[in-house]
Each structure stands twice: as structure tokens, then as C-alpha cells.
Amino acid sequence: MSMDFNRIKEKLNILADAAKYDVSCSSSGSNRKNTNKGLGNASNGICHSYSEDGRCISLLKILLTNHCIYDCAYCVTRKSNDIKRAAFKIQEVVDLTINFYRRNYIEGLFLSSGIFKDPDYTMERLIAVAKKLRLEENFNGYIHLKSIPGASDELMYEAGLYADRLSVNIEIPTVSGLKLLAPDKKHEDFAKPMLKVKNEIIRFKEERKLLKSTPKYAPAGQSTQMIVGATGESDKDVMYSANHFYKNFHMKRVYYSGYVPVSNDNRLPSIGTQVPMLRENRLYQTDWLLRFYGFSVQELLNAEYPNLDMDVDPKLSWALRNMQHFPVDVNKADISVLARIPGVGMTSVHKIMKARKFRKLDWDHLKKMGVALNRAKYFILCDSRHWERRDLDPQRIKGLILSTSYGKFRPQYSNQLSLFN
Amino acid sequence: MTATKTFIYDGSFNGFLTAVFAGFEQKLPFADIQKERLAQNGLFSETETIFTNIELAKRVWNGINGRSNSAIKNIYFSFLSGEKNLEPLLYQYIRKIMGSKHVASDFSDACILKISQTAQKVHREKHRMEAFVRFQLTKDGIYFANIEPDFDVLPLISKHFKERYADQPWIIYDLKRNYGLYYDLHGVEIITMDLSNGFGNSIQKSVAMTNEEYDYQDLWNNYFKSTNIKSRINKKLHSQHIPKRYWKYLSEKKEAV
């Protein structure tokens, strides 16, 4: 078979460019084995390259087409935008995926699409690509399909049989924001396929308990993405919304994507406005605290504190507001308490738990294990006669920490620093 | 000061384990185990040459493995680092593990910490090679890749590539250590090749490759550029993730080399 490489290249440039605003490139969480000496497997996920923006490239992430019947203001593919349009044939996506995969460029495919004709018609074509890869090419690599808002339950059922992960991007965290920027889309249309997929995942899991040969259904689960900084939403709006998706739809991941201006629409930040990368970073840190550190969202964000501190990480910020919990004795405290010490990550928490069975830990041990003492030292006691004896108030601690740390985002808030020095 | 004993071995992992066996048999608290080529006698030490014995090596392997699975992995991985004078420390580590299997997680012990950190370094390199190997399709229908890893990780990545690319023949060749792995659809064997006529990296085209090969590389390079978000550029992070020494084997980075 011969391909018209120039034409494919042109399409690839357009349809990869249009797909790049979907931040997820995760290829982990699946457990698909290579069966019958076929091609590929999917397990832990590997970043095969990194783009110059520093993001992981793990999947061939493209749209099937950027033709779209919708006119969502925040989206580069919106109907009214004057851009080049293109569409891949199903076989072309299959060939690209297989040939990239065989060269060890990628872990698999992440296929999304503009909505042409109607949601079901679009979803059918996404499924056709995945089905061809699985059944004709015996491909066991990772496949992430976008669930098209409004797609029927039957199609969502079928999609999960071939895909490792399914995702619907909620994009706008508040209902009012969605009304303003995507008037053709209904909030329920997003929830419907998510709910179907969630229920199928539960059902297949139950069936597998009875019958081991039950086929896989979306083994890497569901994810969603929210754009931040497009509609004036607060961090509380974003994280409460994320919490809702984790709790009610069993999402594996919620992604936060700092809005990249793509439009001169006066409802949105203008082109040239800086992407809120620091804010995005703080939201991810908060997300981690919810999923791995045992924090509840209400502790970190509430009516009194609707937005995260930009100058310090959310755990430190919480600790400074809750000094009554500190200092913590690292040689005695419960694991859940250790996890709440600023500057101590879960890797260090586990190391501390193991190492303290052998001897009492001092500053040197902690430092060698990777604890960020410049932050942690104000909040802990260990096997040493040297500890912070001054009775420092939270503002003073914050100032001391800021004056001894160098964050990558430092230039963005350096003018605030003068307050503490 | 007690004189330590020096064991000279052939540089293989089995040779090293045989030396460990000898050390244990002689109940030595310390053993200075050295590779043949690099051996330097201590002024007051006695020297013994070790002849690699697979059976004895196996006994040591099984003995440690019975104690702790993560310890045997740490030992093998850190051994492959090829770091100078690591063997005496590994000997100490093994003695500690044989004393009590729990010590493998005592990260407040300098020896335990050092070995697990070295193993971690090798593990990172293994992972990088699983990511950065770039196969090129030869006219013989073999997917071929050159690598120059910091550590001797071919033995560690063999399983991954065999399981993943079960339906295509492939070769991964370590140019630094001049040997490679060849998978022929049945099993993986170790090979050496004469690669003097520029079987090359991503910068030089080779007549040995199919014509389509360069079309796919071109598509991949285009994809690499199109998926980048210019307003989020972060080159420091970029080269932190893909250190420059790997660039010449990545077709998407060849323009930047």
C-alpha cells in the first residue's frame, strides 16, 4: 500500500495542532496484555518524547476532523473560526498509529473529533478506528477515545469495549459559564455519556467477579478536563466541580488546562493574555492533596478562602492557617499526620515510616530522604536538640520560607515578596 | 588494622556472585571485590582469583532472593551501573540483607541508601531507553535501533521489547558497549555487529533503510512540532526530560543537535 505522504502530512499538521489543547496525554492505568503474538501492550505508560512546552508525548493525539457544527467560544475549532479544515479517513488514522507504534514513538492513540453532522455519527467513526485497530491489526496498545457529548448509550457501550480510556471534557467548570460560551451545548449532554460509562465499568467489574473471561471495558477508566481562567471562575468553583466528578463519576483524573487565548471574542481573555500556568500548577497540587494526601476539598478551599495562595503551595498554605496541628513528631506521628507536613511528599512519608522502625530519625536522615527541610523544619520535631525555638507567627514563617526558596514561577510574584522582607 | 582480602573476578555478574560466595564461605566481614582489568592490590591485602561458577552464583542469587525480592533487584540494577568500587559496598549490603531481610528498607543506613539510590539511577536509565529507542525499518524488514545508554541496561529492557513487539523482528544495539539484542520472532539473542559504515543515527540517512522509513520520520517530526503549544514554551523543562546526550537518536530532535 502506498500513502500520499504530503497530503497526510498536511492533515496531520492541522489535526494535531487542533488536538493539542487537550492536556491529557496519560497512557497509564490500563493492563492490556499482548495476546496471540500481536502488536503492543498497555500498562504503565511511557513518555516517548517531550514537546518544547515541556509536556509529555505519549500518544498520537489528533482529531479525526476539525469540521464542527458547534460554535463554542473557547474552542479553536469552533464553526465561526476562519481556519483550515481537514478530515482523516479511518484507514489513515489506523496506518499512522500502527507505523508510529512499531517505531516506538508512541504508546497508542488519543482520538478526538470536531462534531460533524451529529454526535452519534461522530462517535460511530471514532469507534470504527478503535475497532479496526483491535480486530484487524491485533493492536493491544493504548487507545483513548473522546466521548462525544450527546452520544447514545449503545455507542458508549461499544466504545468501552475497544478503548482503554474514555473522556468527556466538561471544559467550563460552571453552568453559567457554559451557557455564556457554548450556547449550543447542554450541561446534561456532558453528563449522559459519563454516567453510562461509569455504570458499565461497575457492571463489567461485577460480572468479572463471576466470570473471569468477561471482556475488558475501559480498563483505564474515565477522565475529564476543565479550562481555567476563561470565565472568571474561582479556584473553589474549579475544585468543587472536580471533587464532584471524582466522587460521582469515579473519574480517574481531572485535568486543568490554563486557557490559551484563541479568539478575539470579548467574552474571553484577549489574544496575547498570559496562560495562567502558575494557577494551573496550584490546582494540580490541590488535586494531588485530595487524591493522595487525605485532604478534603473544604479544608483547602471554602467561603473564607475561595482562591489558592499563589506564592506558596496549597499544603503550606493550609498549614499556616492551622498552626494548632503543629509541630509534628516525625518519629511518632501517624502516617496521615505525616502526609500533612509541608515539604514532605508521600515518597518521603513512606521512607520515614520504614526507616523509623530502625532508629530515631534526625535532621540529617530526613534531608537525605528528600524532605524539603526549608519548609518542613518549622512544622516538625525529630531526634535532635536543635529545632525552631522561636515562637514564630505564620506570616513570619511564610516570609522566611519565601526568602530561602526559588520556585520556577518566582518572577510572577516577586513583587509580593517585598511585603515580607 | 586487619588486612582485607581482595577477590579478582572477570567482571560478569555471575563472577561477582561467585566472589560473594567465597567471601561468605571464609566468613569475611569485608571483601574487596575487583574487576580483573581494574584490579589494584592493597599494600597489606591478600589476593584470590575467582573463577566464575554458575552453580555457586545461583546459590547466592537464590539465597538473597529468598530473603528479599527487592534487594536482589537492587543488587542487580546497581551492579549494572558499572560504578567504580561499588562491589565492596555491594558485599556489605548483601551481608546486611542476609542478617535481616528487613534492613532493605532502612534508608537511614548509608550503605542501604547508596545501593538503593544507585539502583534507582539504573532504573531511570532503563526507563529512558524504553522511551527513547527509535526503530528504523531496514530493507530486510528488521526494526533497528542504536542506543548509547549511560549504563549497561540491555539485559533489563529485553523483556519489555520482546513482549511489546512480539510480531516484528527487531535489533537494539548498544554502540558504547558494542553488543545488541536481536529478536527473530521466537527469542532474543545477543549479537555483535560491525556498524562502521554508518548504520547511523537520526542525522545520517542510510541506504539500508526503506524509503518509507524517512517519510514516517518526517511525519513524526511534523507531529512533534504541531503538538507543541508555543505560548507555553518551557525549554528548560524540555531538556530536563530529554537530556541533550540522547538527541542524536531521536528523529524529532535531529534539527536541534
Interface residues (C-beta under 8 A of the other chain):
Chain A: M3 F5 I8 K9 L12 N13 A16 D17 A19 K20 Y21 N34 K37 G38 L39 G40 N41 I46 C47 H48 S49 Y50 S51 E52 D53 G54 R55 C56 I57 L60 K61 L96 N99 F100 R102 R103 N104 Y105 N138 G258 V260 P261 Q274 V275 M277 K351 K354 A355 K357 F358 R359 L361 H365 K368 M369
Chain B: H102 V103 S105 D106 F107 S108 D109 L113 H127 E130 A131 F132 V133 R134 F135 Q136 L137 Y143 A145 E163 R164 Y165 A166 D167 Q168 L185 D215 Y216 D218 L219 W220 N222 Y223 F224 K225 S226 T227 N228 I229 K230 S231 R232 I233 N234 K235 K236 L237 H238 Q240 H241 I242 L250 E252
